[in-house]
């Protein structure tokens, strides 16, 4: 089973609300490169405009920090920092992010320690959910696609992006 | 629940693998992943495998 939701490439975000957590999805919107920094290497991932940038809040919380994190990566090109396995800081991460054309949610990974961009830590209520970028939207596939979903339209103040 | 703070973690058989690229516009060398390599320095897609 799958369900498609429309999502524009502008200042639109798709919010998938669970009982205890949420996911916030934005489109890359343009061709861009995000850098993934591990303890011993740097990987650079090219994104197409329709690709997804997904923030997961496994413990729930406010949506605004998720918006900010998404924009830090999408607009300000902040690199993604990957912690080594077993790092004590993993448990401090309340918002985690992945980007790509297909992202599956898992609760069996240690938060913030996986450089793979096709998997993202989430609360157990989203386990098995797969998000796939399609033209003009996102397709949700999984055991339950009937999560409350809403579109958020928000524009940050027009500070110039870093060059 | 998520495994934060706990010992559980899945090791993927396919770890992240990058290819070495060189930007034809600015000369930057980088390890790229994904379907569309883009230079991290100048954002150009005019790149070649190095």
N, CA and C atoms of all chains as a GROMACS GRO file, in nm:
protein
  639
    1UNK      N    1   0.084  -0.119   0.000
    1UNK     CA    2   0.000   0.000   0.000
    1UNK      C    3   0.088   0.125   0.000
    2UNK      N    4   0.046   0.227  -0.070
    2UNK     CA    5   0.120   0.352  -0.072
    2UNK      C    6   0.024   0.468  -0.088
    3UNK      N    7   0.071   0.582  -0.047
    3UNK     CA    8  -0.012   0.702  -0.055
    3UNK      C    9   0.078   0.818  -0.095
    4UNK      N   10   0.032   0.895  -0.195
    4UNK     CA   11   0.112   1.009  -0.239
    4UNK      C   12   0.057   1.138  -0.177
    5UNK      N   13   0.150   1.224  -0.136
    5UNK     CA   14   0.113   1.356  -0.086
    5UNK      C   15   0.186   1.459  -0.172
    6UNK      N   16   0.113   1.561  -0.211
    6UNK     CA   17   0.176   1.668  -0.288
    6UNK      C   18   0.265   1.751  -0.197
    7UNK      N   19   0.378   1.791  -0.251
    7UNK     CA   20   0.470   1.876  -0.176
    7UNK      C   21   0.550   1.959  -0.275
    8UNK      N   22   0.539   2.090  -0.264
    8UNK     CA   23   0.609   2.178  -0.356
    8UNK      C   24   0.755   2.194  -0.318
    9UNK      N   25   0.830   2.255  -0.409
    9UNK     CA   26   0.972   2.272  -0.384
    9UNK      C   27   1.003   2.407  -0.318
   10UNK      N   28   0.902   2.487  -0.290
   10UNK     CA   29   0.926   2.615  -0.226
   10UNK      C   30   0.929   2.603  -0.074
   11UNK      N   31   0.863   2.694  -0.009
   11UNK     CA   32   0.865   2.695   0.137
   11UNK      C   33   0.752   2.610   0.195
   12UNK      N   34   0.739   2.490   0.144
   12UNK     CA   35   0.638   2.398   0.194
   12UNK      C   36   0.706   2.283   0.265
   13UNK      N   37   0.644   2.241   0.371
   13UNK     CA   38   0.694   2.127   0.448
   13UNK      C   39   0.577   2.034   0.473
   14UNK      N   40   0.606   1.906   0.469
   14UNK     CA   41   0.504   1.807   0.500
   14UNK      C   42   0.531   1.756   0.641
   15UNK      N   43   0.434   1.771   0.727
   15UNK     CA   44   0.448   1.726   0.866
   15UNK      C   45   0.367   1.598   0.885
   16UNK      N   46   0.436   1.493   0.924
   16UNK     CA   47   0.371   1.366   0.956
   16UNK      C   48   0.374   1.351   1.107
   17UNK      N   49   0.259   1.355   1.165
   17UNK     CA   50   0.250   1.359   1.312
   17UNK      C   51   0.216   1.221   1.366
   18UNK      N   52   0.301   1.169   1.451
   18UNK     CA   53   0.268   1.046   1.521
   18UNK      C   54   0.215   1.080   1.659
   19UNK      N   55   0.192   0.978   1.739
   19UNK     CA   56   0.144   1.003   1.875
   19UNK      C   57   0.254   1.058   1.965
   20UNK      N   58   0.377   1.013   1.942
   20UNK     CA   59   0.488   1.052   2.029
   20UNK      C   60   0.604   1.118   1.956
   21UNK      N   61   0.592   1.135   1.829
   21UNK     CA   62   0.705   1.185   1.751
   21UNK      C   63   0.651   1.244   1.622
   22UNK      N   64   0.740   1.298   1.542
   22UNK     CA   65   0.696   1.349   1.411
   22UNK      C   66   0.810   1.346   1.311
   23UNK      N   67   0.770   1.358   1.183
   23UNK     CA   68   0.863   1.370   1.073
   23UNK      C   69   0.831   1.498   0.998
   24UNK      N   70   0.933   1.570   0.957
   24UNK     CA   71   0.914   1.691   0.877
   24UNK      C   72   0.991   1.674   0.746
   25UNK      N   73   0.921   1.692   0.635
   25UNK     CA   74   0.980   1.664   0.504
   25UNK      C   75   0.980   1.791   0.420
   26UNK      N   76   1.092   1.817   0.357
   26UNK     CA   77   1.100   1.925   0.260
   26UNK      C   78   1.166   1.874   0.134
   27UNK      N   79   1.141   1.940   0.024
   27UNK     CA   80   1.209   1.906  -0.101
   27UNK      C   81   1.342   1.981  -0.107
   28UNK      N   82   1.440   1.922  -0.173
   28UNK     CA   83   1.569   1.991  -0.188
   28UNK      C   84   1.548   2.124  -0.261
   29UNK      N   85   1.460   2.125  -0.359
   29UNK     CA   86   1.422   2.250  -0.426
   29UNK      C   87   1.515   2.295  -0.535
   30UNK      N   88   1.636   2.252  -0.529
   30UNK     CA   89   1.736   2.288  -0.631
   30UNK      C   90   1.842   2.180  -0.630
   31UNK      N   91   1.927   2.181  -0.730
   31UNK     CA   92   2.040   2.089  -0.726
   31UNK      C   93   2.138   2.140  -0.623
   32UNK      N   94   2.170   2.057  -0.528
   32UNK     CA   95   2.264   2.100  -0.425
   32UNK      C   96   2.347   1.983  -0.376
   33UNK      N   97   2.455   2.017  -0.312
   33UNK     CA   98   2.545   1.916  -0.257
   33UNK      C   99   2.548   1.928  -0.106
   34UNK      N  100   2.524   1.817  -0.038
   34UNK     CA  101   2.540   1.820   0.107
   34UNK      C  102   2.659   1.732   0.143
   35UNK      N  103   2.734   1.776   0.240
   35UNK     CA  104   2.853   1.704   0.283
   35UNK      C  105   2.823   1.628   0.411
   36UNK      N  106   2.867   1.504   0.415
   36UNK     CA  107   2.846   1.416   0.529
   36UNK      C  108   2.983   1.389   0.589
   37UNK      N  109   3.001   1.436   0.711
   37UNK     CA  110   3.133   1.429   0.774
   37UNK      C  111   3.136   1.317   0.878
   38UNK      N  112   3.219   1.217   0.853
   38UNK     CA  113   3.239   1.111   0.951
   38UNK      C  114   3.371   1.138   1.023
   39UNK      N  115   3.407   1.050   1.114
   39UNK     CA  116   3.529   1.074   1.192
   39UNK      C  117   3.653   1.064   1.105
   40UNK      N  118   3.644   0.998   0.991
   40UNK     CA  119   3.765   0.981   0.910
   40UNK      C  120   3.748   1.013   0.762
   41UNK      N  121   3.632   1.063   0.725
   41UNK     CA  122   3.615   1.090   0.582
   41UNK      C  123   3.504   1.190   0.558
   42UNK      N  124   3.496   1.237   0.435
   42UNK     CA  125   3.388   1.327   0.394
   42UNK      C  126   3.326   1.271   0.267
   43UNK      N  127   3.192   1.262   0.269
   43UNK     CA  128   3.119   1.216   0.152
   43UNK      C  129   3.028   1.330   0.107
   44UNK      N  130   3.023   1.350  -0.024
   44UNK     CA  131   2.943   1.460  -0.078
   44UNK      C  132   2.830   1.402  -0.162
   45UNK      N  133   2.709   1.434  -0.121
   45UNK     CA  134   2.593   1.377  -0.188
   45UNK      C  135   2.522   1.485  -0.269
   46UNK      N  136   2.507   1.458  -0.398
   46UNK     CA  137   2.432   1.550  -0.483
   46UNK      C  138   2.284   1.521  -0.474
   47UNK      N  139   2.205   1.625  -0.466
   47UNK     CA  140   2.060   1.610  -0.458
   47UNK      C  141   1.996   1.677  -0.578
   48UNK      N  142   1.890   1.618  -0.627
   48UNK     CA  143   1.808   1.678  -0.732
   48UNK      C  144   1.695   1.755  -0.667
   49UNK      N  145   1.632   1.849  -0.742
   49UNK     CA  146   1.529   1.934  -0.680
   49UNK      C  147   1.416   1.857  -0.613
   50UNK      N  148   1.379   1.743  -0.668
   50UNK     CA  149   1.266   1.669  -0.610
   50UNK      C  150   1.306   1.577  -0.495
   51UNK      N  151   1.435   1.563  -0.468
   51UNK     CA  152   1.478   1.477  -0.358
   51UNK      C  153   1.429   1.531  -0.224
   52UNK      N  154   1.429   1.444  -0.125
   52UNK     CA  155   1.372   1.476   0.005
   52UNK      C  156   1.481   1.510   0.107
   53UNK      N  157   1.448   1.603   0.195
   53UNK     CA  158   1.526   1.624   0.316
   53UNK      C  159   1.430   1.602   0.432
   54UNK      N  160   1.461   1.504   0.515
   54UNK     CA  161   1.366   1.461   0.617
   54UNK      C  162   1.428   1.478   0.756
   55UNK      N  163   1.356   1.546   0.842
   55UNK     CA  164   1.397   1.559   0.982
   55UNK      C  165   1.305   1.470   1.066
   56UNK      N  166   1.368   1.392   1.151
   56UNK     CA  167   1.291   1.306   1.242
   56UNK      C  168   1.312   1.354   1.386
   57UNK      N  169   1.202   1.360   1.459
   57UNK     CA  170   1.208   1.392   1.602
   57UNK      C  171   1.155   1.270   1.676
   58UNK      N  172   1.243   1.175   1.708
   58UNK     CA  173   1.196   1.048   1.766
   58UNK      C  174   1.129   1.066   1.902
   59UNK      N  175   1.159   1.174   1.972
   59UNK     CA  176   1.095   1.196   2.102
   59UNK      C  177   0.984   1.301   2.093
   60UNK      N  178   0.955   1.348   1.973
   60UNK     CA  179   0.858   1.456   1.959
   60UNK      C  180   0.922   1.589   1.994
   61UNK      N  181   0.841   1.683   2.032
   61UNK     CA  182   0.892   1.815   2.066
   61UNK      C  183   0.836   1.919   1.972
   62UNK      N  184   0.902   2.035   1.971
   62UNK     CA  185   0.853   2.146   1.890
   62UNK      C  186   0.892   2.127   1.743
   63UNK      N  187   0.811   2.180   1.656
   63UNK     CA  188   0.837   2.167   1.512
   63UNK      C  189   0.939   2.270   1.466
   64UNK      N  190   0.945   2.384   1.531
   64UNK     CA  191   1.033   2.493   1.485
   64UNK      C  192   1.180   2.449   1.474
   65UNK      N  193   1.236   2.379   1.572
   65UNK     CA  194   1.376   2.336   1.556
   65UNK      C  195   1.396   2.245   1.436
   66UNK      N  196   1.295   2.165   1.405
   66UNK     CA  197   1.305   2.078   1.286
   66UNK      C  198   1.308   2.162   1.159
   67UNK      N  199   1.226   2.266   1.157
   67UNK     CA  200   1.228   2.359   1.043
   67UNK      C  201   1.366   2.423   1.029
   68UNK      N  202   1.421   2.466   1.142
   68UNK     CA  203   1.552   2.532   1.140
   68UNK      C  204   1.660   2.436   1.093
   69UNK      N  205   1.658   2.312   1.143
   69UNK     CA  206   1.758   2.215   1.103
   69UNK      C  207   1.749   2.187   0.954
   70UNK      N  208   1.627   2.172   0.906
   70UNK     CA  209   1.608   2.146   0.762
   70UNK      C  210   1.666   2.260   0.679
   71UNK      N  211   1.638   2.383   0.723
   71UNK     CA  212   1.688   2.499   0.648
   71UNK      C  213   1.839   2.517   0.661
   72UNK      N  214   1.894   2.481   0.776
   72UNK     CA  215   2.039   2.487   0.792
   72UNK      C  216   2.108   2.402   0.685
   73UNK      N  217   2.048   2.287   0.657
   73UNK     CA  218   2.106   2.198   0.556
   73UNK      C  219   2.069   2.243   0.417
   74UNK      N  220   1.940   2.272   0.393
   74UNK     CA  221   1.892   2.301   0.258
   74UNK      C  222   1.940   2.437   0.208
   75UNK      N  223   1.922   2.539   0.287
   75UNK     CA  224   1.952   2.674   0.240
   75UNK      C  225   2.095   2.716   0.272
   76UNK      N  226   2.141   2.679   0.393
   76UNK     CA  227   2.272   2.726   0.437
   76UNK      C  228   2.382   2.622   0.422
   77UNK      N  229   2.345   2.506   0.366
   77UNK     CA  230   2.442   2.402   0.329
   77UNK      C  231   2.530   2.358   0.445
   78UNK      N  232   2.474   2.354   0.564
   78UNK     CA  233   2.550   2.302   0.677
   78UNK      C  234   2.577   2.154   0.656
   79UNK      N  235   2.697   2.108   0.682
   79UNK     CA  236   2.726   1.965   0.664
   79UNK      C  237   2.658   1.881   0.771
   80UNK      N  238   2.641   1.755   0.739
   80UNK     CA  239   2.583   1.660   0.836
   80UNK      C  240   2.698   1.594   0.911
   81UNK      N  241   2.695   1.602   1.041
   81UNK     CA  242   2.800   1.544   1.124
   81UNK      C  243   2.756   1.408   1.176
   82UNK      N  244   2.840   1.307   1.155
   82UNK     CA  245   2.807   1.170   1.195
   82UNK      C  246   2.894   1.132   1.313
   83UNK      N  247   2.831   1.091   1.421
   83UNK     CA  248   2.906   1.050   1.540
   83UNK      C  249   2.960   0.909   1.523
   84UNK      N  250   3.073   0.879   1.586
   84UNK     CA  251   3.120   0.740   1.586
   84UNK      C  252   3.025   0.651   1.666
   85UNK      N  253   3.025   0.523   1.635
   85UNK     CA  254   2.941   0.428   1.709
   85UNK      C  255   2.970   0.437   1.857
   86UNK      N  256   2.865   0.435   1.937
   86UNK     CA  257   2.881   0.434   2.081
   86UNK      C  258   2.912   0.570   2.141
   87UNK      N  259   2.909   0.673   2.062
   87UNK     CA  260   2.940   0.807   2.114
   87UNK      C  261   2.835   0.850   2.216
   88UNK      N  262   2.877   0.903   2.331
   88UNK     CA  263   2.777   0.938   2.434
   88UNK      C  264   2.683   1.050   2.391
   89UNK      N  265   2.725   1.129   2.292
   89UNK     CA  266   2.639   1.238   2.247
   89UNK      C  267   2.518   1.192   2.169
   90UNK      N  268   2.515   1.066   2.127
   90UNK     CA  269   2.402   1.016   2.047
   90UNK      C  270   2.269   1.038   2.118
   91UNK      N  271   2.269   1.019   2.248
   91UNK     CA  272   2.141   1.029   2.320
   91UNK      C  273   2.096   1.174   2.339
   92UNK      N  274   2.180   1.269   2.304
   92UNK     CA  275   2.141   1.411   2.314
   92UNK      C  276   2.069   1.460   2.189
   93UNK      N  277   2.076   1.382   2.084
   93UNK     CA  278   2.022   1.429   1.956
   93UNK      C  279   1.871   1.410   1.952
   94UNK      N  280   1.799   1.518   1.958
   94UNK     CA  281   1.652   1.509   1.956
   94UNK      C  282   1.597   1.525   1.816
   95UNK      N  283   1.680   1.575   1.725
   95UNK     CA  284   1.639   1.590   1.586
   95UNK      C  285   1.750   1.535   1.498
   96UNK      N  286   1.715   1.447   1.407
   96UNK     CA  287   1.813   1.390   1.315
   96UNK      C  288   1.761   1.407   1.172
   97UNK      N  289   1.852   1.399   1.077
   97UNK     CA  290   1.815   1.437   0.941
   97UNK      C  291   1.880   1.344   0.839
   98UNK      N  292   1.809   1.318   0.731
   98UNK     CA  293   1.865   1.245   0.617
   98UNK      C  294   1.813   1.309   0.490
   99UNK      N  295   1.885   1.286   0.382
   99UNK     CA  296   1.844   1.342   0.254
   99UNK      C  297   1.868   1.241   0.144
  100UNK      N  298   1.779   1.240   0.047
  100UNK     CA  299   1.793   1.149  -0.065
  100UNK      C  300   1.661   1.127  -0.135
  101UNK      N  301   1.662   1.034  -0.231
  101UNK     CA  302   1.538   1.009  -0.306
  101UNK      C  303   1.452   0.901  -0.243
  102UNK      N  304   1.507   0.829  -0.147
  102UNK     CA  305   1.430   0.724  -0.080
  102UNK      C  306   1.486   0.707   0.061
  103UNK      N  307   1.402   0.720   0.159
  103UNK     CA  308   1.447   0.714   0.299
  103UNK      C  309   1.353   0.622   0.376
  104UNK      N  310   1.411   0.526   0.445
  104UNK     CA  311   1.329   0.437   0.526
  104UNK      C  312   1.354   0.467   0.673
  105UNK      N  313   1.249   0.457   0.750
  105UNK     CA  314   1.258   0.488   0.892
  105UNK      C  315   1.287   0.361   0.972
  106UNK      N  316   1.376   0.375   1.067
  106UNK     CA  317   1.414   0.260   1.149
  106UNK      C  318   1.432   0.303   1.293
  107UNK      N  319   1.396   0.214   1.384
  107UNK     CA  320   1.423   0.242   1.524
  107UNK      C  321   1.532   0.151   1.576
  108UNK      N  322   1.599   0.081   1.484
  108UNK     CA  323   1.703  -0.014   1.524
  108UNK      C  324   1.842   0.041   1.500
  109UNK      N  325   1.854   0.170   1.487
  109UNK     CA  326   1.986   0.228   1.466
  109UNK      C  327   2.016   0.327   1.578
  110UNK      N  328   2.143   0.349   1.597
  110UNK     CA  329   2.189   0.441   1.700
  110UNK      C  330   2.188   0.581   1.642
  111UNK      N  331   2.118   0.668   1.709
  111UNK     CA  332   2.089   0.801   1.655
  111UNK      C  333   2.217   0.879   1.621
  112UNK      N  334   2.222   0.929   1.499
  112UNK     CA  335   2.331   1.018   1.459
  112UNK      C  336   2.461   0.950   1.426
  113UNK      N  337   2.460   0.816   1.416
  113UNK     CA  338   2.587   0.746   1.392
  113UNK      C  339   2.593   0.678   1.256
  114UNK      N  340   2.490   0.695   1.174
  114UNK     CA  341   2.488   0.628   1.044
  114UNK      C  342   2.504   0.730   0.932
  115UNK      N  343   2.609   0.721   0.855
  115UNK     CA  344   2.624   0.814   0.744
  115UNK      C  345   2.533   0.781   0.626
  116UNK      N  346   2.481   0.657   0.621
  116UNK     CA  347   2.392   0.620   0.510
  116UNK      C  348   2.270   0.712   0.511
  117UNK      N  349   2.241   0.767   0.395
  117UNK     CA  350   2.130   0.862   0.386
  117UNK      C  351   1.998   0.798   0.347
  118UNK      N  352   1.997   0.665   0.329
  118UNK     CA  353   1.870   0.601   0.295
  118UNK      C  354   1.801   0.543   0.417
  119UNK      N  355   1.854   0.574   0.535
  119UNK     CA  356   1.793   0.527   0.659
  119UNK      C  357   1.795   0.640   0.760
  120UNK      N  358   1.689   0.647   0.840
  120UNK     CA  359   1.679   0.756   0.937
  120UNK      C  360   1.616   0.702   1.065
  121UNK      N  361   1.674   0.742   1.176
  121UNK     CA  362   1.624   0.699   1.306
  121UNK      C  363   1.488   0.764   1.332
  122UNK      N  364   1.395   0.683   1.380
  122UNK     CA  365   1.262   0.736   1.410
  122UNK      C  366   1.204   0.660   1.528
  123UNK      N  367   1.099   0.715   1.581
  123UNK     CA  368   1.026   0.647   1.686
  123UNK      C  369   0.966   0.517   1.630
  124UNK      N  370   0.941   0.421   1.719
  124UNK     CA  371   0.888   0.292   1.677
  124UNK      C  372   0.757   0.302   1.601
  125UNK      N  373   0.682   0.408   1.624
  125UNK     CA  374   0.553   0.419   1.555
  125UNK      C  375   0.567   0.441   1.405
  126UNK      N  376   0.688   0.476   1.360
  126UNK     CA  377   0.709   0.496   1.217
  126UNK      C  378   0.791   0.384   1.154
  127UNK      N  379   0.816   0.278   1.229
  127UNK     CA  380   0.899   0.171   1.175
  127UNK      C  381   0.834   0.110   1.052
  128UNK      N  382   0.914   0.088   0.951
  128UNK     CA  383   0.865   0.027   0.827
  128UNK      C  384   0.819   0.127   0.725
  129UNK      N  385   0.810   0.251   0.765
  129UNK     CA  386   0.766   0.354   0.671
  129UNK      C  387   0.881   0.388   0.575
  130UNK      N  388   0.849   0.396   0.447
  130UNK     CA  389   0.946   0.434   0.346
  130UNK      C  390   0.894   0.557   0.274
  131UNK      N  391   0.978   0.658   0.262
  131UNK     CA  392   0.943   0.782   0.195
  131UNK      C  393   1.019   0.790   0.064
  132UNK      N  394   0.948   0.807  -0.044
  132UNK     CA  395   1.011   0.812  -0.176
  132UNK      C  396   0.977   0.943  -0.245
  133UNK      N  397   1.078   1.007  -0.299
  133UNK     CA  398   1.057   1.132  -0.372
  133UNK      C  399   0.997   1.101  -0.509
  134UNK      N  400   0.892   1.172  -0.543
  134UNK     CA  401   0.834   1.165  -0.677
  134UNK      C  402   0.812   1.307  -0.725
  135UNK      N  403   0.786   1.320  -0.852
  135UNK     CA  404   0.766   1.452  -0.911
  135UNK      C  405   0.651   1.524  -0.840
  136UNK      N  406   0.682   1.634  -0.775
  136UNK     CA  407   0.578   1.714  -0.710
  136UNK      C  408   0.526   1.661  -0.580
  137UNK      N  409   0.593   1.563  -0.523
  137UNK     CA  410   0.539   1.511  -0.398
  137UNK      C  411   0.626   1.405  -0.334
  138UNK      N  412   0.564   1.332  -0.242
  138UNK     CA  413   0.632   1.226  -0.171
  138UNK      C  414   0.535   1.110  -0.153
  139UNK      N  415   0.586   0.991  -0.173
  139UNK     CA  416   0.504   0.871  -0.156
  139UNK      C  417   0.541   0.804  -0.026
  140UNK      N  418   0.440   0.775   0.056
  140UNK     CA  419   0.459   0.703   0.181
  140UNK      C  420   0.418   0.558   0.160
  141UNK      N  421   0.508   0.467   0.193
  141UNK     CA  422   0.477   0.325   0.185
  141UNK      C  423   0.508   0.263   0.320
  142UNK      N  424   0.421   0.176   0.364
  142UNK     CA  425   0.447   0.110   0.490
  142UNK      C  426   0.324   0.043   0.543
  143UNK      N  427   0.337  -0.012   0.661
  143UNK     CA  428   0.224  -0.085   0.719
  143UNK      C  429   0.106   0.006   0.751
  144UNK      N  430   0.132   0.134   0.770
  144UNK     CA  431   0.024   0.226   0.803
  144UNK      C  432   0.056   0.361   0.742
  145UNK      N  433  -0.022   0.401   0.645
  145UNK     CA  434   0.001   0.533   0.584
  145UNK      C  435  -0.100   0.636   0.633
  146UNK      N  436  -0.178   0.601   0.733
  146UNK     CA  437  -0.285   0.690   0.776
  146UNK      C  438  -0.244   0.780   0.893
  147UNK      N  439  -0.119   0.822   0.894
  147UNK     CA  440  -0.076   0.919   0.994
  147UNK      C  441  -0.137   1.054   0.962
  148UNK      N  442  -0.166   1.135   1.063
  148UNK     CA  443  -0.212   1.271   1.034
  148UNK      C  444  -0.101   1.348   0.961
  149UNK      N  445  -0.135   1.401   0.846
  149UNK     CA  446  -0.038   1.472   0.762
  149UNK      C  447  -0.090   1.612   0.734
  150UNK      N  448  -0.002   1.709   0.742
  150UNK     CA  449  -0.043   1.846   0.711
  150UNK      C  450   0.070   1.917   0.638
  151UNK      N  451   0.033   2.016   0.561
  151UNK     CA  452   0.130   2.100   0.491
  151UNK      C  453   0.154   2.226   0.574
  152UNK      N  454   0.280   2.257   0.598
  152UNK     CA  455   0.317   2.380   0.666
  152UNK      C  456   0.380   2.473   0.563
  153UNK      N  457   0.337   2.595   0.560
  153UNK     CA  458   0.401   2.695   0.474
  153UNK      C  459   0.466   2.799   0.564
  154UNK      N  460   0.596   2.812   0.550
  154UNK     CA  461   0.668   2.902   0.639
  154UNK      C  462   0.788   2.960   0.566
  155UNK      N  463   0.807   3.087   0.580
  155UNK     CA  464   0.925   3.151   0.520
  155UNK      C  465   1.009   3.214   0.629
  156UNK      N  466   1.135   3.182   0.631
  156UNK     CA  467   1.226   3.246   0.726
  156UNK      C  468   1.256   3.388   0.679
  157UNK      N  469   1.295   3.475   0.769
  157UNK     CA  470   1.333   3.610   0.727
  157UNK      C  471   1.442   3.604   0.620
  158UNK      N  472   1.442   3.696   0.526
  158UNK     CA  473   1.528   3.686   0.408
  158UNK      C  474   1.673   3.723   0.433
  159UNK      N  475   1.737   3.652   0.524
  159UNK     CA  476   1.881   3.671   0.536
  159UNK      C  477   1.948   3.609   0.415
  160UNK      N  478   2.056   3.668   0.366
  160UNK     CA  479   2.120   3.612   0.247
  160UNK      C  480   2.189   3.480   0.282
  161UNK      N  481   2.185   3.382   0.191
  161UNK     CA  482   2.256   3.256   0.216
  161UNK      C  483   2.406   3.276   0.208
  162UNK      N  484   2.478   3.191   0.276
  162UNK     CA  485   2.623   3.195   0.268
  162UNK      C  486   2.667   3.158   0.128
  163UNK      N  487   2.776   3.213   0.085
  163UNK     CA  488   2.828   3.176  -0.046
  163UNK      C  489   2.963   3.109  -0.029
  164UNK      N  490   1.086   0.132   2.056
  164UNK     CA  491   1.155   0.256   2.087
  164UNK      C  492   1.290   0.262   2.016
  165UNK      N  493   1.335   0.379   2.000
  165UNK     CA  494   1.464   0.398   1.938
  165UNK      C  495   1.574   0.346   2.031
  166UNK      N  496   1.685   0.312   1.973
  166UNK     CA  497   1.789   0.246   2.052
  166UNK      C  498   1.884   0.344   2.119
  167UNK      N  499   1.847   0.471   2.123
  167UNK     CA  500   1.938   0.570   2.181
  167UNK      C  501   1.974   0.534   2.324
  168UNK      N  502   2.101   0.537   2.350
  168UNK     CA  503   2.148   0.507   2.484
  168UNK      C  504   2.162   0.359   2.510
  169UNK      N  505   2.108   0.276   2.425
  169UNK     CA  506   2.114   0.132   2.445
  169UNK      C  507   2.218   0.068   2.357
  170UNK      N  508   2.237  -0.060   2.372
  170UNK     CA  509   2.342  -0.128   2.298
  170UNK      C  510   2.300  -0.168   2.157
  171UNK      N  511   2.169  -0.161   2.127
  171UNK     CA  512   2.123  -0.214   2.000
  171UNK      C  513   2.164  -0.124   1.884
  172UNK      N  514   2.210  -0.185   1.777
  172UNK     CA  515   2.234  -0.109   1.656
  172UNK      C  516   2.250  -0.208   1.542
  173UNK      N  517   2.200  -0.171   1.429
  173UNK     CA  518   2.207  -0.256   1.312
  173UNK      C  519   2.328  -0.218   1.231
  174UNK      N  520   2.406  -0.317   1.193
  174UNK     CA  521   2.516  -0.292   1.100
  174UNK      C  522   2.466  -0.327   0.961
  175UNK      N  523   2.481  -0.237   0.869
  175UNK     CA  524   2.438  -0.264   0.733
  175UNK      C  525   2.549  -0.332   0.657
  176UNK      N  526   2.507  -0.428   0.575
  176UNK     CA  527   2.609  -0.501   0.499
  176UNK      C  528   2.672  -0.409   0.394
  177UNK      N  529   2.591  -0.319   0.341
  177UNK     CA  530   2.646  -0.225   0.243
  177UNK      C  531   2.676  -0.093   0.313
  178UNK      N  532   2.798  -0.076   0.352
  178UNK     CA  533   2.838   0.050   0.414
  178UNK      C  534   2.848   0.157   0.306
  179UNK      N  535   2.851   0.277   0.350
  179UNK     CA  536   2.856   0.388   0.255
  179UNK      C  537   2.986   0.380   0.173
  180UNK      N  538   2.969   0.392   0.043
  180UNK     CA  539   3.086   0.386  -0.046
  180UNK      C  540   3.080   0.507  -0.137
  181UNK      N  541   3.187   0.576  -0.145
  181UNK     CA  542   3.191   0.691  -0.233
  181UNK      C  543   3.287   0.667  -0.348
  182UNK      N  544   3.263   0.741  -0.455
  182UNK     CA  545   3.356   0.739  -0.567
  182UNK      C  546   3.435   0.869  -0.565
  183UNK      N  547   3.557   0.862  -0.611
  183UNK     CA  548   3.641   0.982  -0.615
  183UNK      C  549   3.611   1.064  -0.740
  184UNK      N  550   3.584   1.190  -0.718
  184UNK     CA  551   3.553   1.280  -0.830
  184UNK      C  552   3.645   1.401  -0.826
  185UNK      N  553   3.654   1.464  -0.944
  185UNK     CA  554   3.727   1.591  -0.955
  185UNK      C  555   3.639   1.689  -1.031
  186UNK      N  556   3.628   1.809  -0.978
  186UNK     CA  557   3.548   1.912  -1.042
  186UNK      C  558   3.627   1.973  -1.158
  187UNK      N  559   3.565   1.975  -1.276
  187UNK     CA  560   3.634   2.033  -1.392
  187UNK      C  561   3.638   2.185  -1.386
  188UNK      N  562   3.551   2.243  -1.304
  188UNK     CA  563   3.545   2.390  -1.298
  188UNK      C  564   3.645   2.448  -1.197
  189UNK      N  565   3.652   2.387  -1.079
  189UNK     CA  566   3.737   2.447  -0.975
  189UNK      C  567   3.851   2.355  -0.930
  190UNK      N  568   3.852   2.231  -0.978
  190UNK     CA  569   3.961   2.141  -0.944
  190UNK      C  570   3.946   2.068  -0.813
  191UNK      N  571   3.838   2.095  -0.740
  191UNK     CA  572   3.816   2.029  -0.611
  191UNK      C  573   3.807   1.877  -0.628
  192UNK      N  574   3.871   1.805  -0.539
  192UNK     CA  575   3.859   1.660  -0.538
  192UNK      C  576   3.772   1.621  -0.420
  193UNK      N  577   3.679   1.528  -0.443
  193UNK     CA  578   3.589   1.489  -0.335
  193UNK      C  579   3.538   1.348  -0.358
  194UNK      N  580   3.485   1.291  -0.250
  194UNK     CA  581   3.427   1.158  -0.256
  194UNK      C  582   3.276   1.175  -0.267
  195UNK      N  583   3.221   1.135  -0.379
  195UNK     CA  584   3.079   1.158  -0.402
  195UNK      C  585   2.996   1.033  -0.383
  196UNK      N  586   2.872   1.053  -0.337
  196UNK     CA  587   2.775   0.944  -0.328
  196UNK      C  588   2.645   0.992  -0.393
  197UNK      N  589   2.558   0.898  -0.422
  197UNK     CA  590   2.432   0.933  -0.483
  197UNK      C  591   2.441   0.932  -0.634
  198UNK      N  592   2.325   0.960  -0.695
  198UNK     CA  593   2.316   0.948  -0.840
  198UNK      C  594   2.373   1.067  -0.914
  199UNK      N  595   2.380   1.179  -0.847
  199UNK     CA  596   2.419   1.301  -0.918
  199UNK      C  597   2.530   1.372  -0.842
  200UNK      N  598   2.656   1.344  -0.876
  200UNK     CA  599   2.764   1.411  -0.804
  200UNK      C  600   2.771   1.560  -0.834
  201UNK      N  601   2.783   1.638  -0.729
  201UNK     CA  602   2.792   1.784  -0.741
  201UNK      C  603   2.910   1.830  -0.657
  202UNK      N  604   2.987   1.923  -0.710
  202UNK     CA  605   3.105   1.971  -0.639
  202UNK      C  606   3.065   2.043  -0.510
  203UNK      N  607   3.123   2.005  -0.397
  203UNK     CA  608   3.088   2.071  -0.270
  203UNK      C  609   3.142   2.213  -0.258
  204UNK      N  610   3.240   2.248  -0.340
  204UNK     CA  611   3.298   2.382  -0.328
  204UNK      C  612   3.227   2.484  -0.415
  205UNK      N  613   3.200   2.449  -0.543
  205UNK     CA  614   3.141   2.548  -0.633
  205UNK      C  615   3.002   2.508  -0.680
  206UNK      N  616   2.952   2.394  -0.631
  206UNK     CA  617   2.816   2.346  -0.665
  206UNK      C  618   2.799   2.314  -0.814
  207UNK      N  619   2.909   2.294  -0.884
  207UNK     CA  620   2.899   2.259  -1.026
  207UNK      C  621   2.878   2.109  -1.041
  208UNK      N  622   2.801   2.073  -1.145
  208UNK     CA  623   2.786   1.930  -1.174
  208UNK      C  624   2.879   1.888  -1.287
  209UNK      N  625   2.970   1.976  -1.325
  209UNK     CA  626   3.070   1.947  -1.427
  209UNK      C  627   3.187   1.876  -1.361
  210UNK      N  628   3.164   1.748  -1.328
  210UNK     CA  629   3.265   1.671  -1.254
  210UNK      C  630   3.298   1.544  -1.330
  211UNK      N  631   3.411   1.486  -1.298
  211UNK     CA  632   3.451   1.361  -1.362
  211UNK      C  633   3.508   1.268  -1.255
  212UNK      N  634   3.498   1.137  -1.281
  212UNK     CA  635   3.556   1.042  -1.187
  212UNK      C  636   3.708   1.055  -1.191
  213UNK      N  637   3.767   1.056  -1.075
  213UNK     CA  638   3.912   1.077  -1.066
  213UNK      C  639   3.982   0.944  -1.044
   0.00000   0.00000   0.00000
